[in-house]
Amino acid sequence: MAKLVFNVREAKGFKVIGFEIPGGITTPEEVSASIAENANIFVGGKVLINGRGPVWAFAKMIHQAHATEVVATFDPRGGVDGSACYVVASAHTEEFAGVERISDPEA
């Protein structure tokens, strides 16, 4: 079992938070500890979350980032044309009111 490893990068005005699970297996307790230890990365801006992990791990990260302008998660086939995009989970500004998808800023 392992804690999440995060990498944060900027792309076209978005904060892209990537994560990995070393060894591929984690627990809810390890995810919670990882998020708590890195809470500062989930603050401010427009947050896009990208990684492979259990749905409950994404839920915990979205909850941590819910106060940001927008929080979205990566979907490799979620675009209107089947392309990769980010699907909005929470939005708190006029800019993203009614927006369901954000184009991948790293594409």
Residue pairs with C-beta under 8 A, 6 or more apart in sequence:
1 23
1 25
1 26
1 27
1 30
2 21
2 22
2 23
2 25
2 26
2 30
3 22
3 26
3 30
3 31
3 33
3 34
3 37
4 19
4 20
4 21
4 26
4 30
4 31
4 34
4 35
4 51
4 53
4 57
5 19
5 20
5 21
5 22
6 17
6 18
6 19
6 34
6 38
6 41
7 17
7 18
7 19
7 20
8 15
8 16
8 17
8 18
8 41
9 15
9 16
9 18
10 16
11 48
11 105
11 106
12 105
13 46
13 105
14 45
14 46
14 47
14 48
14 102
14 105
15 41
15 44
15 45
15 46
15 47
15 48
16 48
16 50
16 105
16 106
17 41
17 42
17 47
17 48
17 49
17 50
17 61
17 65
18 50
18 51
19 49
19 50
19 51
19 53
19 57
19 61
20 51
20 52
21 51
21 52
21 53
26 53
26 54
26 57
28 56
28 60
31 53
31 56
31 57
31 60
32 60
35 42
35 60
35 61
35 64
39 64
42 61
42 64
42 65
42 68
43 65
43 67
43 68
44 68
45 68
45 69
46 68
46 69
46 70
46 96
47 65
47 68
47 70
47 71
47 72
48 71
48 72
48 73
48 74
48 86
48 102
48 105
49 58
49 61
49 62
49 65
49 71
49 72
49 73
49 74
50 73
50 74
50 86
51 74
58 73
62 71
62 73
62 89
62 90
65 71
65 90
66 90
67 92
68 90
68 92
69 91
69 92
69 93
69 95
69 96
70 88
70 90
70 91
70 92
70 93
70 95
70 96
70 99
70 102
71 88
71 89
71 90
71 91
72 86
72 87
72 88
72 89
72 102
73 86
73 87
73 89
74 84
74 85
74 86
74 104
75 84
75 85
75 86
75 87
76 84
77 83
77 84
78 84
78 85
78 86
78 87
78 101
79 85
79 101
79 103
80 101
83 104
83 107
84 104
84 107
85 101
85 102
85 103
85 104
86 101
86 102
86 103
86 104
87 100
87 101
87 102
88 96
88 99
88 100
88 101
88 102
91 97
91 99
96 102
